[in-house]
Amino acid sequence: MQKTLYLATFDVGYTHILRVFYAANEAESQQKKSDLEREINATCKSLEHYPNGFRLVMSTLPGTVEVTEEVQPRTIEV
């Protein structure tokens, strides 16, 4: 199963929290966004998908990943 990279932005007081995760489709991305909103206790200001990936401070995050049932990518906090 192929999953696509998403970036969720949360405005928390005087700072922003960026959370990166992979989702198989729009429904899964919305579910993960809702889970993150509950976890962070803040409303998601933007949710963008990056099927081609992007570079972040000398690190490359792939746009898609192949996922097996045994190995699921973890949410990455940046």
Biopython code that builds the backbone (N, CA, C, O; Angstrom):
import numpy as np
from Bio.PDB.StructureBuilder import StructureBuilder

atoms = [
    (1, "MET", "N", (0.849, -1.169, 0.000)),
    (1, "MET", "CA", (0.000, 0.000, 0.000)),
    (1, "MET", "C", (0.899, 1.238, 0.000)),
    (1, "MET", "O", (1.861, 1.317, 0.765)),
    (2, "GLN", "N", (0.580, 2.191, -0.856)),
    (2, "GLN", "CA", (1.379, 3.403, -0.948)),
    (2, "GLN", "C", (0.704, 4.519, -0.161)),
    (2, "GLN", "O", (-0.508, 4.716, -0.256)),
    (3, "LYS", "N", (1.506, 5.252, 0.622)),
    (3, "LYS", "CA", (0.986, 6.359, 1.408)),
    (3, "LYS", "C", (1.696, 7.650, 1.000)),
    (3, "LYS", "O", (2.869, 7.633, 0.627)),
    (4, "THR", "N", (0.974, 8.763, 1.074)),
    (4, "THR", "CA", (1.478, 10.069, 0.661)),
    (4, "THR", "C", (1.804, 10.924, 1.876)),
    (4, "THR", "O", (1.168, 10.812, 2.924)),
    (5, "LEU", "N", (2.803, 11.777, 1.718)),
    (5, "LEU", "CA", (3.267, 12.676, 2.778)),
    (5, "LEU", "C", (2.296, 13.840, 2.965)),
    (5, "LEU", "O", (1.866, 14.458, 1.992)),
    (6, "TYR", "N", (1.952, 14.136, 4.220)),
    (6, "TYR", "CA", (1.104, 15.276, 4.578)),
    (6, "TYR", "C", (1.809, 16.106, 5.642)),
    (6, "TYR", "O", (2.571, 15.581, 6.454)),
    (7, "LEU", "N", (1.540, 17.419, 5.624)),
    (7, "LEU", "CA", (2.079, 18.339, 6.624)),
    (7, "LEU", "C", (0.908, 19.106, 7.223)),
    (7, "LEU", "O", (0.183, 19.805, 6.515)),
    (8, "ALA", "N", (0.732, 18.969, 8.533)),
    (8, "ALA", "CA", (-0.332, 19.676, 9.250)),
    (8, "ALA", "C", (0.302, 20.785, 10.082)),
    (8, "ALA", "O", (1.310, 20.569, 10.755)),
    (9, "THR", "N", (-0.300, 21.983, 10.029)),
    (9, "THR", "CA", (0.201, 23.138, 10.776)),
    (9, "THR", "C", (-0.825, 23.518, 11.836)),
    (9, "THR", "O", (-2.017, 23.645, 11.554)),
    (10, "PHE", "N", (-0.337, 23.698, 13.063)),
    (10, "PHE", "CA", (-1.184, 24.076, 14.189)),
    (10, "PHE", "C", (-0.665, 25.380, 14.774)),
    (10, "PHE", "O", (0.539, 25.537, 14.974)),
    (11, "ASP", "N", (-1.563, 26.315, 15.050)),
    (11, "ASP", "CA", (-1.217, 27.591, 15.670)),
    (11, "ASP", "C", (-1.513, 27.461, 17.160)),
    (11, "ASP", "O", (-2.672, 27.368, 17.565)),
    (12, "VAL", "N", (-0.462, 27.456, 17.969)),
    (12, "VAL", "CA", (-0.616, 27.247, 19.404)),
    (12, "VAL", "C", (-0.011, 28.453, 20.131)),
    (12, "VAL", "O", (1.206, 28.544, 20.293)),
    (13, "GLY", "N", (-0.868, 29.366, 20.563)),
    (13, "GLY", "CA", (-0.377, 30.549, 21.262)),
    (13, "GLY", "C", (0.504, 31.390, 20.364)),
    (13, "GLY", "O", (0.073, 31.862, 19.312)),
    (14, "TYR", "N", (1.744, 31.573, 20.793)),
    (14, "TYR", "CA", (2.697, 32.393, 20.038)),
    (14, "TYR", "C", (3.626, 31.565, 19.157)),
    (14, "TYR", "O", (4.640, 32.074, 18.679)),
    (15, "THR", "N", (3.295, 30.304, 18.940)),
    (15, "THR", "CA", (4.164, 29.433, 18.155)),
    (15, "THR", "C", (3.342, 28.563, 17.209)),
    (15, "THR", "O", (2.115, 28.523, 17.299)),
    (16, "HIS", "N", (4.010, 27.886, 16.323)),
    (16, "HIS", "CA", (3.363, 26.947, 15.411)),
    (16, "HIS", "C", (3.955, 25.556, 15.631)),
    (16, "HIS", "O", (5.141, 25.411, 15.927)),
    (17, "ILE", "N", (3.122, 24.555, 15.483)),
    (17, "ILE", "CA", (3.575, 23.169, 15.536)),
    (17, "ILE", "C", (3.328, 22.570, 14.161)),
    (17, "ILE", "O", (2.224, 22.657, 13.623)),
    (18, "LEU", "N", (4.363, 21.963, 13.601)),
    (18, "LEU", "CA", (4.245, 21.261, 12.329)),
    (18, "LEU", "C", (4.312, 19.770, 12.606)),
    (18, "LEU", "O", (5.214, 19.302, 13.300)),
    (19, "ARG", "N", (3.365, 19.030, 12.069)),
    (19, "ARG", "CA", (3.373, 17.574, 12.217)),
    (19, "ARG", "C", (3.337, 16.954, 10.835)),
    (19, "ARG", "O", (2.518, 17.330, 9.996)),
    (20, "VAL", "N", (4.216, 16.016, 10.604)),
    (20, "VAL", "CA", (4.333, 15.335, 9.322)),
    (20, "VAL", "C", (3.858, 13.893, 9.502)),
    (20, "VAL", "O", (4.216, 13.231, 10.476)),
    (21, "PHE", "N", (3.046, 13.413, 8.550)),
    (21, "PHE", "CA", (2.598, 12.023, 8.607)),
    (21, "PHE", "C", (2.310, 11.536, 7.202)),
    (21, "PHE", "O", (2.223, 12.330, 6.265)),
    (22, "TYR", "N", (2.163, 10.230, 7.058)),
    (22, "TYR", "CA", (1.808, 9.601, 5.782)),
    (22, "TYR", "C", (0.394, 9.026, 5.894)),
    (22, "TYR", "O", (0.015, 8.469, 6.925)),
    (23, "ALA", "N", (-0.378, 9.174, 4.814)),
    (23, "ALA", "CA", (-1.734, 8.634, 4.775)),
    (23, "ALA", "C", (-2.012, 8.032, 3.399)),
    (23, "ALA", "O", (-1.480, 8.495, 2.390)),
    (24, "ALA", "N", (-2.848, 6.998, 3.370)),
    (24, "ALA", "CA", (-3.145, 6.292, 2.122)),
    (24, "ALA", "C", (-4.126, 7.060, 1.240)),
    (24, "ALA", "O", (-4.086, 6.938, 0.016)),
    (25, "ASN", "N", (-5.015, 7.860, 1.862)),
    (25, "ASN", "CA", (-6.020, 8.593, 1.091)),
    (25, "ASN", "C", (-6.503, 9.791, 1.893)),
    (25, "ASN", "O", (-6.056, 10.022, 3.016)),
    (26, "GLU", "N", (-7.419, 10.548, 1.305)),
    (26, "GLU", "CA", (-7.925, 11.766, 1.951)),
    (26, "GLU", "C", (-8.649, 11.448, 3.257)),
    (26, "GLU", "O", (-8.510, 12.183, 4.234)),
    (27, "ALA", "N", (-9.411, 10.376, 3.282)),
    (27, "ALA", "CA", (-10.143, 10.010, 4.503)),
    (27, "ALA", "C", (-9.184, 9.705, 5.652)),
    (27, "ALA", "O", (-9.407, 10.140, 6.782)),
    (28, "GLU", "N", (-8.114, 8.954, 5.363)),
    (28, "GLU", "CA", (-7.130, 8.644, 6.407)),
    (28, "GLU", "C", (-6.405, 9.906, 6.857)),
    (28, "GLU", "O", (-6.105, 10.054, 8.042)),
    (29, "SER", "N", (-6.119, 10.816, 5.930)),
    (29, "SER", "CA", (-5.432, 12.062, 6.317)),
    (29, "SER", "C", (-6.329, 12.902, 7.219)),
    (29, "SER", "O", (-5.843, 13.509, 8.173)),
    (30, "GLN", "N", (-7.628, 12.949, 6.936)),
    (30, "GLN", "CA", (-8.547, 13.698, 7.792)),
    (30, "GLN", "C", (-8.668, 13.061, 9.179)),
    (30, "GLN", "O", (-8.777, 13.767, 10.182)),
    (31, "GLN", "N", (-8.650, 11.725, 9.233)),
    (31, "GLN", "CA", (-8.705, 11.032, 10.523)),
    (31, "GLN", "C", (-7.457, 11.330, 11.340)),
    (31, "GLN", "O", (-7.545, 11.606, 12.536)),
    (32, "LYS", "N", (-6.282, 11.274, 10.691)),
    (32, "LYS", "CA", (-5.038, 11.564, 11.398)),
    (32, "LYS", "C", (-4.991, 13.023, 11.842)),
    (32, "LYS", "O", (-4.481, 13.326, 12.921)),
    (33, "LYS", "N", (-5.520, 13.928, 11.017)),
    (33, "LYS", "CA", (-5.590, 15.342, 11.392)),
    (33, "LYS", "C", (-6.440, 15.501, 12.649)),
    (33, "LYS", "O", (-6.051, 16.213, 13.574)),
    (34, "SER", "N", (-7.601, 14.841, 12.687)),
    (34, "SER", "CA", (-8.479, 14.905, 13.866)),
    (34, "SER", "C", (-7.791, 14.340, 15.096)),
    (34, "SER", "O", (-7.909, 14.897, 16.187)),
    (35, "ASP", "N", (-7.067, 13.229, 14.927)),
    (35, "ASP", "CA", (-6.328, 12.640, 16.052)),
    (35, "ASP", "C", (-5.281, 13.615, 16.575)),
    (35, "ASP", "O", (-5.112, 13.761, 17.785)),
    (36, "LEU", "N", (-4.580, 14.282, 15.664)),
    (36, "LEU", "CA", (-3.559, 15.252, 16.071)),
    (36, "LEU", "C", (-4.187, 16.458, 16.766)),
    (36, "LEU", "O", (-3.622, 16.981, 17.727)),
    (37, "GLU", "N", (-5.350, 16.904, 16.289)),
    (37, "GLU", "CA", (-6.033, 18.034, 16.935)),
    (37, "GLU", "C", (-6.374, 17.699, 18.386)),
    (37, "GLU", "O", (-6.236, 18.542, 19.272)),
    (38, "ARG", "N", (-6.819, 16.464, 18.622)),
    (38, "ARG", "CA", (-7.125, 16.036, 19.996)),
    (38, "ARG", "C", (-5.842, 15.933, 20.821)),
    (38, "ARG", "O", (-5.809, 16.345, 21.981)),
    (39, "GLU", "N", (-4.786, 15.382, 20.216)),
    (39, "GLU", "CA", (-3.522, 15.200, 20.923)),
    (39, "GLU", "C", (-2.887, 16.545, 21.299)),
    (39, "GLU", "O", (-2.420, 16.727, 22.423)),
    (40, "ILE", "N", (-2.876, 17.477, 20.351)),
    (40, "ILE", "CA", (-2.226, 18.772, 20.562)),
    (40, "ILE", "C", (-3.168, 19.749, 21.266)),
    (40, "ILE", "O", (-2.715, 20.724, 21.865)),
    (41, "ASN", "N", (-4.473, 19.492, 21.196)),
    (41, "ASN", "CA", (-5.500, 20.364, 21.761)),
    (41, "ASN", "C", (-5.490, 21.723, 21.064)),
    (41, "ASN", "O", (-5.523, 22.768, 21.714)),
    (42, "ALA", "N", (-5.443, 21.692, 19.727)),
    (42, "ALA", "CA", (-5.468, 22.904, 18.912)),
    (42, "ALA", "C", (-6.077, 22.551, 17.560)),
    (42, "ALA", "O", (-6.038, 21.397, 17.132)),
    (43, "THR", "N", (-6.638, 23.554, 16.895)),
    (43, "THR", "CA", (-7.226, 23.352, 15.573)),
    (43, "THR", "C", (-6.146, 23.393, 14.507)),
    (43, "THR", "O", (-5.239, 24.224, 14.560)),
    (44, "CYS", "N", (-6.246, 22.499, 13.546)),
    (44, "CYS", "CA", (-5.306, 22.467, 12.428)),
    (44, "CYS", "C", (-5.577, 23.659, 11.520)),
    (44, "CYS", "O", (-6.694, 23.830, 11.031)),
    (45, "LYS", "N", (-4.553, 24.486, 11.292)),
    (45, "LYS", "CA", (-4.697, 25.670, 10.445)),
    (45, "LYS", "C", (-4.559, 25.331, 8.967)),
    (45, "LYS", "O", (-5.202, 25.958, 8.126)),
    (46, "SER", "N", (-3.733, 24.351, 8.644)),
    (46, "SER", "CA", (-3.601, 23.936, 7.252)),
    (46, "SER", "C", (-3.143, 22.483, 7.194)),
    (46, "SER", "O", (-2.419, 21.997, 8.063)),
    (47, "LEU", "N", (-3.591, 21.813, 6.143)),
    (47, "LEU", "CA", (-3.202, 20.435, 5.886)),
    (47, "LEU", "C", (-2.867, 20.341, 4.405)),
    (47, "LEU", "O", (-3.746, 20.488, 3.555)),
    (48, "GLU", "N", (-1.612, 20.100, 4.099)),
    (48, "GLU", "CA", (-1.137, 20.044, 2.714)),
    (48, "GLU", "C", (-0.554, 18.666, 2.428)),
    (48, "GLU", "O", (0.036, 18.041, 3.310)),
    (49, "HIS", "N", (-0.719, 18.194, 1.194)),
    (49, "HIS", "CA", (-0.094, 16.927, 0.819)),
    (49, "HIS", "C", (1.064, 17.216, -0.135)),
    (49, "HIS", "O", (1.015, 18.157, -0.928)),
    (50, "TYR", "N", (2.095, 16.396, -0.043)),
    (50, "TYR", "CA", (3.315, 16.550, -0.826)),
    (50, "TYR", "C", (3.687, 15.211, -1.468)),
    (50, "TYR", "O", (4.574, 14.518, -0.970)),
    (51, "PRO", "N", (3.023, 14.838, -2.563)),
    (51, "PRO", "CA", (3.299, 13.546, -3.194)),
    (51, "PRO", "C", (4.712, 13.443, -3.762)),
    (51, "PRO", "O", (5.200, 12.335, -3.985)),
    (52, "ASN", "N", (5.379, 14.572, -4.002)),
    (52, "ASN", "CA", (6.755, 14.556, -4.503)),
    (52, "ASN", "C", (7.780, 14.741, -3.393)),
    (52, "ASN", "O", (8.982, 14.784, -3.655)),
    (53, "GLY", "N", (7.307, 14.850, -2.148)),
    (53, "GLY", "CA", (8.203, 15.025, -1.013)),
    (53, "GLY", "C", (8.717, 16.446, -0.923)),
    (53, "GLY", "O", (8.346, 17.299, -1.731)),
    (54, "PHE", "N", (9.582, 16.709, 0.069)),
    (54, "PHE", "CA", (10.237, 18.000, 0.191)),
    (54, "PHE", "C", (11.478, 17.873, 1.061)),
    (54, "PHE", "O", (11.640, 16.902, 1.800)),
    (55, "ARG", "N", (12.356, 18.876, 0.960)),
    (55, "ARG", "CA", (13.579, 18.913, 1.769)),
    (55, "ARG", "C", (13.357, 19.838, 2.954)),
    (55, "ARG", "O", (12.720, 20.884, 2.828)),
    (56, "LEU", "N", (13.881, 19.447, 4.092)),
    (56, "LEU", "CA", (13.747, 20.230, 5.310)),
    (56, "LEU", "C", (15.068, 20.169, 6.055)),
    (56, "LEU", "O", (15.416, 19.124, 6.605)),
    (57, "VAL", "N", (15.801, 21.253, 6.083)),
    (57, "VAL", "CA", (17.067, 21.378, 6.802)),
    (57, "VAL", "C", (17.959, 20.152, 6.611)),
    (57, "VAL", "O", (18.194, 19.377, 7.538)),
    (58, "MET", "N", (18.440, 20.004, 5.401)),
    (58, "MET", "CA", (19.384, 18.955, 5.057)),
    (58, "MET", "C", (18.808, 17.541, 5.203)),
    (58, "MET", "O", (19.563, 16.576, 5.311)),
    (59, "SER", "N", (17.484, 17.415, 5.206)),
    (59, "SER", "CA", (16.833, 16.107, 5.266)),
    (59, "SER", "C", (15.815, 16.029, 4.135)),
    (59, "SER", "O", (15.135, 17.013, 3.843)),
    (60, "THR", "N", (15.710, 14.896, 3.515)),
    (60, "THR", "CA", (14.722, 14.716, 2.461)),
    (60, "THR", "C", (13.648, 13.763, 2.961)),
    (60, "THR", "O", (13.947, 12.659, 3.415)),
    (61, "LEU", "N", (12.392, 14.198, 2.873)),
    (61, "LEU", "CA", (11.275, 13.344, 3.229)),
    (61, "LEU", "C", (10.641, 12.880, 1.923)),
    (61, "LEU", "O", (10.235, 13.714, 1.114)),
    (62, "PRO", "N", (10.546, 11.569, 1.697)),
    (62, "PRO", "CA", (9.973, 11.081, 0.444)),
    (62, "PRO", "C", (8.492, 11.422, 0.341)),
    (62, "PRO", "O", (7.790, 11.482, 1.351)),
    (63, "GLY", "N", (8.025, 11.643, -0.875)),
    (63, "GLY", "CA", (6.621, 11.991, -1.094)),
    (63, "GLY", "C", (5.678, 10.835, -0.883)),
    (63, "GLY", "O", (4.538, 11.039, -0.466)),
    (64, "THR", "N", (6.124, 9.623, -1.162)),
    (64, "THR", "CA", (5.303, 8.438, -0.935)),
    (64, "THR", "C", (6.179, 7.344, -0.347)),
    (64, "THR", "O", (7.392, 7.329, -0.556)),
    (65, "VAL", "N", (5.566, 6.438, 0.382)),
    (65, "VAL", "CA", (6.268, 5.292, 0.951)),
    (65, "VAL", "C", (5.431, 4.050, 0.699)),
    (65, "VAL", "O", (4.204, 4.122, 0.623)),
    (66, "GLU", "N", (6.087, 2.931, 0.573)),
    (66, "GLU", "CA", (5.399, 1.652, 0.435)),
    (66, "GLU", "C", (5.269, 1.058, 1.832)),
    (66, "GLU", "O", (6.263, 0.935, 2.549)),
    (67, "VAL", "N", (4.053, 0.689, 2.222)),
    (67, "VAL", "CA", (3.792, 0.239, 3.583)),
    (67, "VAL", "C", (3.295, -1.201, 3.560)),
    (67, "VAL", "O", (2.411, -1.554, 2.779)),
    (68, "THR", "N", (3.875, -2.022, 4.423)),
    (68, "THR", "CA", (3.379, -3.380, 4.596)),
    (68, "THR", "C", (2.571, -3.421, 5.889)),
    (68, "THR", "O", (2.609, -2.475, 6.676)),
    (69, "GLU", "N", (1.858, -4.486, 6.105)),
    (69, "GLU", "CA", (1.045, -4.605, 7.313)),
    (69, "GLU", "C", (1.899, -4.621, 8.581)),
    (69, "GLU", "O", (1.467, -4.132, 9.625)),
    (70, "GLU", "N", (3.111, -5.182, 8.495)),
    (70, "GLU", "CA", (3.960, -5.298, 9.682)),
    (70, "GLU", "C", (4.607, -3.966, 10.068)),
    (70, "GLU", "O", (4.838, -3.705, 11.249)),
    (71, "VAL", "N", (4.900, -3.125, 9.075)),
    (71, "VAL", "CA", (5.635, -1.889, 9.334)),
    (71, "VAL", "C", (4.783, -0.704, 8.910)),
    (71, "VAL", "O", (4.454, -0.561, 7.733)),
    (72, "GLN", "N", (4.427, 0.137, 9.857)),
    (72, "GLN", "CA", (3.670, 1.353, 9.580)),
    (72, "GLN", "C", (4.556, 2.546, 9.911)),
    (72, "GLN", "O", (5.208, 2.547, 10.956)),
    (73, "PRO", "N", (4.601, 3.579, 9.038)),
    (73, "PRO", "CA", (5.414, 4.753, 9.356)),
    (73, "PRO", "C", (4.838, 5.479, 10.565)),
    (73, "PRO", "O", (3.621, 5.560, 10.734)),
    (74, "ARG", "N", (5.713, 5.998, 11.391)),
    (74, "ARG", "CA", (5.302, 6.745, 12.574)),
    (74, "ARG", "C", (5.119, 8.203, 12.212)),
    (74, "ARG", "O", (5.704, 8.688, 11.244)),
    (75, "THR", "N", (4.307, 8.902, 12.988)),
    (75, "THR", "CA", (4.177, 10.339, 12.818)),
    (75, "THR", "C", (5.488, 10.975, 13.251)),
    (75, "THR", "O", (6.052, 10.614, 14.285)),
    (76, "ILE", "N", (5.969, 11.926, 12.452)),
    (76, "ILE", "CA", (7.222, 12.613, 12.742)),
    (76, "ILE", "C", (6.913, 14.016, 13.190)),
    (76, "ILE", "O", (6.205, 14.738, 12.488)),
    (77, "GLU", "N", (7.422, 14.434, 14.345)),
    (77, "GLU", "CA", (7.220, 15.795, 14.799)),
    (77, "GLU", "C", (8.435, 16.621, 14.437)),
    (77, "GLU", "O", (9.568, 16.236, 14.727)),
    (78, "VAL", "N", (8.195, 17.768, 13.797)),
    (78, "VAL", "CA", (9.277, 18.684, 13.431)),
    (78, "VAL", "C", (9.071, 19.999, 14.085)),
    (78, "VAL", "O", (9.876, 20.912, 13.902)),
]
sb = StructureBuilder()
sb.init_structure("model")
sb.init_model(0)
sb.init_chain("A")
sb.init_seg("    ")
for serial, (resi, resn, name, xyz) in enumerate(atoms, 1):
    if name == "N":
        sb.init_residue(resn, " ", resi, " ")
    sb.init_atom(name, np.array(xyz, "f"), 0.0, 1.0, " ", f" {name:<3s}", serial, name[0])
structure = sb.get_structure()
